[in-house]
Amino acid sequence: MSYDVIVVGLGGMGSAAAHRLAARGQRVLGIEQFHAAHDLGSSHGNSRITRLAYSEHPSYVPLMRRSYELWREVERESGRRLLTMTGAVMLGDPDSSVVSGALLSAQQWGLPHEVLEPAEVRRRFPTLHPRDDELAVVEDSAGFVRPEQAVLAHSDLATRAGARLHYGERVIDWTTTASSAQLTTDRGTYVADRLVFCPGAWAPELLADLGIPLVVERQVMHWFQPRGGVDRFEDHPVYLWEADPEHIVYGFPAQDGEECVKVAFYRRPGITTPDSIDRTVHPAEVEEIAAYLADRIPGLAGHHLRSKACMYTLTPDHHFVIGPHPGHPRVVVACGFSGHGFKFVPLVGEVLADLVVDGATSHDIALFDPTRAFTTP
């Protein structure tokens, strides 16, 4: 069959793109090699942090504002609970990227925030024990989204709007001509006017000719039952804590009645591929994060319940790649979300629909240009 657009990959970004494109009257086919809301890529783990005082770059702030609006819209339309606002505490020494970057965004955009000394942090948030040389940036416009529920919500809305979503179907090859695009899978061949690629960790394989040195890293999420139970963590902000550039930890409140809390290191080195990733979490990895938390969040790592591996796909500058494929005018790409993209899922879906249907978007995505000159952070 022929379609207006084929979306490759139906994780966070792809499911949102399929929804927005179908809602705008496009004949959409979505292709996903696994099942909906699977746990083999990057869109799983029960929670992803959202924050407005964005430490990575001030240009993300207006995009995050729009993303918040769209999260609430998707909640209303799908009937699923996706976004919970808890506030955030971002800790580190004054020159750390987490603290200085959050302050830069907050000051540039006039965002409400507080800067707390260590003693005030310990008084306001007794679970957190910063060092005497650390500061905290506190903002209320932060919380977490539920990735699996978000994928299911966007997938349901896409289907409701007329999209056809194929699961358990693997892409083998794709080509474009001046008049059409063709996609070959292990089930057949499809023709469309446009292709949208949201391949996550499979981007280095499917988009090899994009010319961007994407790197896939293995990351691990942990769930612990705190000593004394979860009570201290039930009404708790999300947090992002940079002890040094190699040791950034992030975590969440207890959620949905679970007797555990989630915590993880952010961007730990460990280059992998989707085919070679070690999905077994080893005791040494659990011991490392438990030891790291012992003085900073005492009692959190009481009893280890479970861990799960996932993948980040990083660009050299850790900013996203969103835009037309420079070598294929009929192809739009969204990849390289570098471990901080999920909060923007509905916004990315809207941008991709804009690029396909209108050829441009009103959102400022210059930072994500696939043809930009890449530098390391």
WOWOZI-V818517 format. One record per residue. N is the residue number from 1. RES is the residue in one letter. PHI is phi as a letter, one per 20 degrees, with the letter a starting at -180 (* if undefined). OMEGA is omega in degrees with one decimal (999 if undefined). Layout:
BEGIN
((N,RES,PHI,OMEGA) (N,RES,PHI,OMEGA))
END
This chain:
BEGIN
((1,M,*,177.5) (2,S,d,-178.2) (3,Y,c,171.3) (4,D,f,-177.6) (5,V,b,173.1) (6,I,d,177.2) (7,V,d,-179.7) (8,V,d,-176.7) (9,G,n,-177.1) (10,L,c,169.3) (11,G,f,-177.5) (12,G,g,-175.0) (13,M,f,-176.9) (14,G,f,178.7) (15,S,f,177.7) (16,A,f,178.1) (17,A,f,178.9) (18,A,f,178.5) (19,H,f,-175.3) (20,R,f,179.2) (21,L,f,179.2) (22,A,f,179.5) (23,A,f,178.8) (24,R,e,171.7) (25,G,n,179.2) (26,Q,f,171.6) (27,R,e,-168.3) (28,V,d,166.7) (29,L,d,175.0) (30,G,d,-179.1) (31,I,d,179.2) (32,E,c,-175.8) (33,Q,f,178.9) (34,F,d,177.8) (35,H,e,-179.8) (36,A,f,177.7) (37,A,l,179.3) (38,H,f,-176.3) (39,D,d,-177.5) (40,L,d,-177.7) (41,G,c,-174.9) (42,S,c,-173.8) (43,S,d,179.7) (44,H,b,177.7) (45,G,o,172.4) (46,N,m,-176.3) (47,S,b,172.5) (48,R,c,-178.2) (49,I,f,167.1) (50,T,d,179.4) (51,R,b,-177.2) (52,L,d,176.2) (53,A,f,-162.4) (54,Y,e,-173.5) (55,S,f,-176.1) (56,E,f,178.8) (57,H,a,179.3) (58,P,f,-178.9) (59,S,f,179.7) (60,Y,f,-171.2) (61,V,f,179.0) (62,P,f,176.8) (63,L,f,178.4) (64,M,f,176.7) (65,R,g,179.2) (66,R,f,179.2) (67,S,f,176.3) (68,Y,g,178.3) (69,E,g,-177.3) (70,L,f,175.5) (71,W,g,-179.3) (72,R,f,178.0) (73,E,f,180.0) (74,V,f,175.1) (75,E,g,-178.4) (76,R,f,-175.5) (77,E,f,-175.8) (78,S,e,-175.1) (79,G,m,179.9) (80,R,d,176.3) (81,R,e,-173.4) (82,L,d,-170.0) (83,L,d,175.7) (84,T,c,-179.6) (85,M,e,-177.4) (86,T,c,-165.7) (87,G,m,-178.2) (88,A,c,171.8) (89,V,d,-179.7) (90,M,d,-169.2) (91,L,d,175.8) (92,G,q,175.5) (93,D,f,-172.9) (94,P,g,-178.6) (95,D,e,-179.9) (96,S,f,-179.1) (97,S,f,-179.7) (98,V,f,-177.5) (99,V,f,-176.1) (100,S,f,179.1) (101,G,f,177.6) (102,A,f,178.5) (103,L,f,178.5) (104,L,g,179.2) (105,S,f,-179.3) (106,A,f,-178.3) (107,Q,f,-178.5) (108,Q,f,-175.9) (109,W,d,178.5) (110,G,m,-177.3) (111,L,e,174.8) (112,P,f,179.6) (113,H,a,174.5) (114,E,c,171.2) (115,V,d,-174.3) (116,L,d,171.0) (117,E,f,-175.8) (118,P,g,-177.8) (119,A,f,179.2) (120,E,f,175.1) (121,V,g,-177.6) (122,R,f,178.8) (123,R,f,-176.3) (124,R,f,-177.0) (125,F,c,-171.2) (126,P,f,178.7) (127,T,f,-172.7) (128,L,e,-176.8) (129,H,c,178.9) (130,P,f,173.7) (131,R,f,-177.8) (132,D,f,-179.8) (133,D,e,-178.8) (134,E,d,174.8) (135,L,c,174.6) (136,A,c,169.4) (137,V,d,-177.1) (138,V,d,174.8) (139,E,c,180.0) (140,D,e,-174.6) (141,S,e,-176.9) (142,A,b,-179.8) (143,G,r,179.4) (144,F,b,173.7) (145,V,d,-179.0) (146,R,d,-170.2) (147,P,f,-179.1) (148,E,f,178.6) (149,Q,f,178.5) (150,A,f,178.1) (151,V,f,179.8) (152,L,f,179.5) (153,A,f,179.9) (154,H,f,178.6) (155,S,f,177.0) (156,D,f,-178.9) (157,L,f,176.7) (158,A,f,178.9) (159,T,f,179.0) (160,R,f,-179.7) (161,A,e,174.3) (162,G,o,179.2) (163,A,f,171.9) (164,R,d,-177.6) (165,L,d,-179.7) (166,H,d,178.6) (167,Y,d,-178.8) (168,G,m,-177.1) (169,E,c,-173.3) (170,R,d,177.7) (171,V,f,178.3) (172,I,d,-176.5) (173,D,b,174.5) (174,W,b,179.4) (175,T,b,174.2) (176,T,c,172.6) (177,T,c,178.8) (178,A,f,-173.0) (179,S,d,-176.5) (180,S,a,173.9) (181,A,c,-178.6) (182,Q,c,-179.7) (183,L,c,177.9) (184,T,d,177.9) (185,T,c,177.1) (186,D,f,175.7) (187,R,d,-177.3) (188,G,r,-178.8) (189,T,c,-178.4) (190,Y,c,178.9) (191,V,d,179.3) (192,A,b,174.4) (193,D,f,-177.5) (194,R,c,170.5) (195,L,d,172.4) (196,V,c,-180.0) (197,F,d,173.2) (198,C,c,-166.6) (199,P,e,179.2) (200,G,l,-176.3) (201,A,f,176.8) (202,W,e,179.8) (203,A,f,179.8) (204,P,g,179.0) (205,E,e,-174.1) (206,L,f,-178.0) (207,L,c,-176.4) (208,A,f,-177.5) (209,D,e,178.0) (210,L,f,176.3) (211,G,n,179.8) (212,I,d,-178.4) (213,P,f,178.9) (214,L,f,179.2) (215,V,c,177.7) (216,V,e,179.3) (217,E,d,172.9) (218,R,e,177.0) (219,Q,c,-175.4) (220,V,c,174.2) (221,M,d,-177.6) (222,H,c,173.7) (223,W,c,-179.2) (224,F,c,166.9) (225,Q,e,-176.8) (226,P,f,173.4) (227,R,f,-178.1) (228,G,n,177.5) (229,G,n,-171.4) (230,V,e,-173.0) (231,D,g,-177.1) (232,R,f,-175.0) (233,F,d,-177.8) (234,E,f,176.4) (235,D,d,-166.8) (236,H,c,176.6) (237,P,f,164.7) (238,V,f,-178.7) (239,Y,b,176.1) (240,L,c,-167.2) (241,W,c,-178.8) (242,E,d,174.1) (243,A,f,173.4) (244,D,a,-174.9) (245,P,g,-179.7) (246,E,e,-176.5) (247,H,c,174.0) (248,I,d,-179.7) (249,V,d,176.9) (250,Y,c,-177.4) (251,G,a,-168.1) (252,F,c,168.8) (253,P,f,168.1) (254,A,f,-174.8) (255,Q,c,171.9) (256,D,l,175.0) (257,G,m,-179.5) (258,E,f,178.5) (259,E,e,-179.5) (260,C,b,176.0) (261,V,c,-177.9) (262,K,d,177.0) (263,V,b,-177.4) (264,A,b,166.5) (265,F,f,-178.6) (266,Y,d,176.5) (267,R,l,171.1) (268,R,e,-178.9) (269,P,f,179.8) (270,G,r,-175.4) (271,I,f,-176.9) (272,T,b,170.4) (273,T,c,177.0) (274,P,g,-179.1) (275,D,e,-173.6) (276,S,d,-174.6) (277,I,g,174.2) (278,D,e,-177.7) (279,R,e,174.5) (280,T,e,175.3) (281,V,e,-170.2) (282,H,e,-178.4) (283,P,g,-179.2) (284,A,f,179.0) (285,E,f,176.8) (286,V,f,-179.8) (287,E,f,-178.4) (288,E,f,-177.7) (289,I,f,176.8) (290,A,f,179.1) (291,A,f,-180.0) (292,Y,f,-177.3) (293,L,e,-169.0) (294,A,g,-178.4) (295,D,e,-174.0) (296,R,e,177.7) (297,I,c,-173.4) (298,P,g,176.9) (299,G,n,-178.7) (300,L,f,-177.3) (301,A,e,-178.7) (302,G,f,-178.5) (303,H,c,-179.4) (304,H,f,-179.8) (305,L,d,-178.7) (306,R,a,174.8) (307,S,b,-178.5) (308,K,b,176.6) (309,A,e,172.0) (310,C,b,-176.3) (311,M,c,167.5) (312,Y,d,173.1) (313,T,d,-169.3) (314,L,d,166.5) (315,T,e,179.9) (316,P,f,-179.2) (317,D,e,178.0) (318,H,m,170.8) (319,H,d,-173.4) (320,F,f,169.9) (321,V,c,179.4) (322,I,b,176.8) (323,G,q,176.9) (324,P,f,174.6) (325,H,f,-175.4) (326,P,f,180.0) (327,G,d,-175.8) (328,H,b,-176.3) (329,P,g,-178.8) (330,R,e,-176.9) (331,V,d,173.4) (332,V,d,-175.5) (333,V,c,173.1) (334,A,b,-175.6) (335,C,b,177.0) (336,G,m,-174.9) (337,F,f,161.2) (338,S,l,173.4) (339,G,n,178.5) (340,H,c,-173.6) (341,G,e,-167.0) (342,F,f,180.0) (343,K,g,-178.2) (344,F,e,-173.3) (345,V,g,-177.0) (346,P,f,176.6) (347,L,f,178.0) (348,V,f,175.8) (349,G,g,178.8) (350,E,f,179.5) (351,V,f,-179.7) (352,L,f,176.5) (353,A,f,176.1) (354,D,g,-176.0) (355,L,f,-179.9) (356,V,f,-172.7) (357,V,e,-174.1) (358,D,d,-177.5) (359,G,n,-179.4) (360,A,a,177.7) (361,T,c,177.2) (362,S,f,178.3) (363,H,f,179.3) (364,D,e,-179.7) (365,I,d,-179.1) (366,A,g,-179.7) (367,L,f,-172.8) (368,F,d,-176.6) (369,D,g,179.2) (370,P,f,-177.6) (371,T,e,-177.2) (372,R,f,173.1) (373,A,f,-174.4) (374,F,e,171.8) (375,T,c,177.8) (376,T,e,-178.0) (377,P,f,999))
END
